[in-house]
């Protein structure tokens, strides 16, 4: 039986495309860089922030440090207001929490505490792991392993809900079952949004 449901953040708990693009473009503009190109826009949804900076900076270490410095000083609240959850998240999570432990495993880093507060999800998660923990980001399994450890649950009793190939690869490497959200990846266990999740969890439990 499943004990732990771990959520990715971007593309799962909310649509963050507009928010992420605005965030990175603001950072780039602050140091005189052009906006994200199309590939960078796609990567901004699932890659860790520092990876986005490294991809843009290339071998220019000064540019990389400039982007990091701007990010550290930037007010996150205007970008949080651009997030689009599919529903009011707290009541949904509270209902799910009656049956399962709830985890969050994301490549986000410094924005995680403010994000949880903005979404009114304080006290919901039994375990949170992110790039803020200074472990390798997904697709490495380290963030998921850390979430399992903090929740006190083994991988075979957990499921990871994600929206990207990065999430799927990380789940496989961590030995956790995977549920795909949205249309960004094809997977045998897929849902349109997390509103459909309780029914799929029932099916997984029934199937053992």
N, C-alpha and C positions, 0 to 999 in steps of 0.2 A: 504494500500500500504506500502511496505517496505521502510524505510528511512535510515536504518543503517545496514551495513554488517560488522560484527565483525570477525576477523580472529584469530585463534590460530597461533602460530609460527611454532614450530617443527612438521614435518610431514604434514604441510599444505602449508606454504610459501616455504619450503625447506625440503629436506631429510637431517636429522641431525644425523643419526645413527653413522656414522663414526666419526663425530665431537664430539658428546657427549661422546662416549666411550673413545676416545683419551683424552678428557678433564678430565674426572673423573679418568681415569687410571694415568694420570700425577699427579693429586692431591694425589691419594693414594700412588703412588710410592715415592712422596716427604716425606711421613711420614712412609715409610717402610711397607705399606699395600699391599697385593696381588691385582691383577686386579679385575675388576668387574666380578662377576659370571653371569650366563645366565639370571637369574631373575633380577639382578641389571641392566643388559644391557637393558632389556625390560623396566624397570621402569625409566631408565634414559631419555627416550624419552618424557614422559608425566608428571613425578613427579617434583615438585619443587626441586631445588638443595639442599636446607637444609634438605628436607626429605630423599634424597639419602644419605646425610652425616649421618643423624640420624639412618637410617636403618643399615648402616655399623658400626657406633660407638656403637649402643646398649646403655648400661648404662655407657659407658666410656666417661664421660664429657670432659676429657682432650683430648682424640682422636677427639672428635667432634670439639673442639675449634682449634685444630691443622689443621683440614681440612678447617675450615672456614678461618683461617689465611692464609693458602696457596692460597686459592681461591681469597682472597682479593688482594694478591700481584702478581697474575699470569697475564701475558700478554695474552689477549684473541685473538689477531689477528691471530696467527697460527691456531687456532681452527675454526675461522670464515671462513678461506680459505678452510676448508673441507666441508662447507655447499654446498648443491646441489639444487638450485632453479630449478623448472621445466621450467622456461623461464626467460627472462629479466623482472623483476618484476615491475619496475617503469612505463613503458608504459602501462602495463596491469592495474595497479592500477589507473593510471591517467584516463584511459578510464572509469573504473568503478566509479571513483570519479565524473564523469560528471552527474551521475544519483543517487548516494547514498553517504551518509556519510560513512566514513571508520574508523573502530576501530581495535585495537589490544588488545587482552586479553590473557595473557600467564603466565604460572607458572615460567618463567624465572624471574630473579631478577636483579642483578648487571650488567648482560651482555646486557640488553635491549637497553640502549642508544647507545652503540658501535655497536650492531647488526643492528639497524635501519640505522646508518651511513654506515656500511659496505654494506648493501643491496641497498644503494642509495634511501632510502625511507623517507628521511627528508622532512617534509612538506606534507606528504601524509595522515597521520592519523589525523582525527578530535579528536580522543580520544585514549589514551593508558593507560592500567591498567595492573599491574603485581604484582608479589610477592614483588617487590621492594617497593610497597606502604604499606607494612607491614599489609596486610589483609590476612585472611586464604586463602591458595591456593586452586585451584580446586582439588577435586570435589565440594568443598563449592562454593556457587554462588557469593561470595563477590567480586571477581575480575570482574565478568560480571556486577554485579550491579553498581560497580564503573565506568566501561566503559560506561554504559547507562547514568549514572548521568553526566559524563563529556561531553558526546555527546549531552545531552539534548533530548534524545529520549526514549519513553516508550518501555517496553519489547515486547509488541505485534506488534510493528513496526520494530523489529530487527530480525536478523537471525545470528546464530553463526556457523562458519565453522570450524570444528575440525576433529581430526583423531582418537580419543580414547574414551574409555568408560568414562574416567575421564571428558572429554569435554562434552559428551552427558549428563551425570548426572548433571554437573554444569549448562548446558543450561536448562534442565528440571526444576531444582530448581529455576532458575532465571526467568522462564516463557518466555523463548526465543525459537523460532523455531530453529531446528538443521539440518545442512547438513553435512553428513559424507564424508570424503575424504579418498580414498585408501581402503585397504582391512583389516585393523586391527579390524574393528567392522562392524556388519551388521546393516543396518538402512534402513527404507523405502525410505528415500531421500539420495541417495548416488551418488558420482561422483568419477571418477578415479583420477582426478587432478583438480586444480583450473581453468585450461583452460576451463573446461566445466561449470564453475559457472554462467556466464552471462545468458546462456540459462535456467538454473534451476531457477534463480531469476525471469526471465520473466514468467515462468510457475507458480511460487508461487504468483506473482502479479496478473496474469490472473485468478487464482483460488480464489483470495481474501483471 
